[in-house]
Amino acid sequence: MPFAFVSEISTTSWILSFLATFVIGLSKAGIKGIAIINVTFMAIAFEARQSTGIVLPLLVVADVMAVIYYNRHTQWSYVAKFLPWMIFGILLGSWVGMDLPEQVFKIFMVILIFLILAFIVWWDQKKVKNVPTHWAFASGVGTLAGFTTMVGNLAGPLSNIYFLAMRLPKNQFIGTAAWLFLIINVFKLPFHFLVWNTISAETLLLDLKLIPGILLGFVLGIKLVKMINEDFFRKMILVLTALGAVVILFK
């Protein structure tokens, strides 16, 4: 990628990129389920695989902000259950992800999301409000989340599903997800630098110019989260995750 990369970006791509970073800020502040919008905007503004390398450092910046703000709410037991399987999924994705047909990946992802969402809706209707405790649930969803985050920064819907199934309260949901994704996104960086070659000095320069969009989205997101009650938060995540799955299919 030539060093002139940043100066050659069109006005439309700049606008889409800024909107994407604004959405990243909103999402990391706690408006979960909308992260697919930033993935879509970046994929439109740039080549799809290249966009994953542009987005990843921005996600790390937003993760650090979320960890600083929500750290006191983190539930480390859930991080410990989910994280190893996400790492396994990332390793799997780095190995086979480059050769996976994109349309096959999209269809599989959407079907999976809707199946698990249907499970959670059914689970919510049960009078006994316990949570899935079998190891296969965390391992299966965690592996798929790791694979999808490596292939296309799309782990959000699956991690949302896991934390919804665990019935975490709003702030614990956000705080636990913040640490989980900071660890995961930092872990992914060497793969994008050394294996996929999607991060360079030029993409990092572009990221630096886009950070104000994250700050703006994060500040607004915090204010919105404070206005949302627990029951509405859960329903919002379910609806936005479902809408995100539809966007994945057609983007």
N, C-alpha and C positions, 0 to 999 in steps of 0.2 A: 504494500500500500504506500503510495508516494507521500512525502511529508506535506505536500500541498492539499492533502485530503480534506482538512478542516476548512480551508479557505474556499474549496470548490463545492461545498454543500449548498444546495439550493435553499431559497427562502422557505419553501414548503416543508422541506426536511427539517429545517430549524424549528419551525412552528410545531410540527409533529413531535420532534424530540423534546421540546420544552413541555408540551402537554403530557408526554409520556413520563417525564421526570416529576411533574406535578402530581400525577396519579400515583407514582411510586411513593411520594411523600404521604399522600392520603392513606394509601394502603398500609404503610409501615406504622402510621399513627393509630391504626385500628379499624379503618374502613375496609375490612377484609372482603375478598371476593372480586375486587375490581382490578387486580394486578394484571389480568389478561389484557386489559386495555393498553397498558404500557407496552406489553409484548407485541401487540398488534400494531400499534403506532410505530414502534421502532422497526418492525419487520417491513412496514410500508415505506418508511423513510430510507432504509438501507437494505442491503441484501440480507435475507433471513438469518443465515448462519453468522454473518459478520455482526448482526445486531445483537447476538447473544453476548459477544465480547464487549460491546459498547455498554450494554445494560448492566453487566455483572459488577463492575466497580461502583456504579451508581447505587446498586442494591446494597453493597457493603457499607457505603456512606450512610444510607438511610437506616440500615440495621444498627449501626453504631448509635445513631440518634435515638432509635426506639429502645435499645438496651439501656441507655442512660436514663431515659424518662420512665420506663416501665420495669426496671430491674427488680424493684422490691416485690413485684407480683409474680416473679418467675417460679414455676413449679418444676424443680429439677428432676423429680422422679419421672415425669413424662418425657423430658428431654432425654434422659438415660434410656428409656424404653424405645424411643423412636429413632434417635440419632444413629446408632450402629447400622440399622437397616437402611437408612437414607445413604450412609456412606457406601454400603454395599451396592445400592442402586446406582450411585454416581460412578463407581468403578465399572459396573456393567454398562452404563450408558456411554462412558468414555471409550469403551472397547467396541461396542456394536452400533453406537448411536449415529456415527457418520454415514453408515451404509443403510440405515433404516429408511424405507420409503416414507416421505412425509405424510402422504394421505393415509397410509396404513396406520401410522402413529396417531394421527388425529382421530380417526374413527374408533380405534381401540380406546383412546383416552376418554372420548365423549361417552361411549357406552359404559365404561367403567365408572365414571363420575356419576352418571344417572343411576346406575345400579346401587351404588353405595348411598347416594342421596335417598333413594327409595327405602333402603334399609333403615336409615336414620329417621325418616319420617314415620315409618312403621314402628321403630323403637320408641319414638316419642309418644306414640299413642298407647303404649303399654302402661299399666298402672304401676308396675314395679319399675322405679326409675334407677335401676342399676346400670352399669356400663359394661361394654365388652371387655373381658379380662383374658381371653385365650391368647396365647402368644402369637397365634397365626394372624390375628387381626393387626397388631402393631407391625409384625414382620412383613406382611403382605402389602399393607398400605405404605409403610415406610420404604420398602424397596422400590415400589412404583413411584413414590414421590421423589426419591433420589434419582431414579432413571429419567423421569420427566424434567427434573430441574437441570440435569446435565444436558439433555437434548435440546430443551427450548425454554428454560427458566419458567417452567409451568408447574412447579410443585405446589403452588398456592392452593388450588382446589382440593388436592388430596390431603394436604396438611390441615386445611380447614375442616375437612370431613373427620379426620382423626380427633381433633380437639373438640369438635361438636359432639362426637360420640362419647368422649370422656366427660362431657357436661361441665367443662371448665367455665366459671363465671367470666364476665367480660374482660376485666383487667388481667386476670390470670391467663386467659386465652392469649391476649395480646403480648403480655410479658414473656410467657413461655415460648411463643412463636418467635419473638424478637431474638432471644438467645439462640434458639435452634437454627434460625436462618443466618444469623451472623456467623456461627461456626461453619455451617454448610457452605455458605457463599465464599468464605475465606478458603475453605478446603478446595473449592472448585477452581480458584484462581490459577494455580500452577498448570492445570490441564488446559486452560484457555491460552496461557502464555506459551507452553512448551509442546503441547500435543496438537491442539486445533489451530494455534497461531491466530487467534481472533482478537487478542489484545496487543496493542503496540503503543509507541510513544504518541502517535497521531490520535488513536482512539482515546487515550488518557487525556490528551489536551482537549478533545471534544467534551469528555466527561466533566472536566474542570469548569468549562463554560456553562454546563447544564446544572450544576449543583444548586444555584438559586431557585430553580423550579422545585427541587426536593424540599428545600427549606420552607417555601411558600405552602406547598401541599401538606407538609408535616404540621405546621402551625394551625392551619385550618382544620386538619384532620383531628387534632387533639380537642379542639373546641367542639367539633361535631360529636365525637365519642362521648364527651361529658353530657351531651344532651340526649343520648340514646339509653333507654332502660334495658335491663338484662333480657327480657322476653323478646323485645323488638330486635335486639342485637342478634339473637340466635336465629330469628326468622329472616333477618336481613342477610345473614351469611348464607343461609340455605338458598334463598332466592338469587343472590348475586353469584353464588357458585354455579347454580344451574344455568344462569344467563351466560356466565363465562364459558361453560362447556359448549354452548351453542356458538359463541363467537369463535372458539377454537376450531370448530368444524368448518366454518365458512370463511375464516380469515385467509 
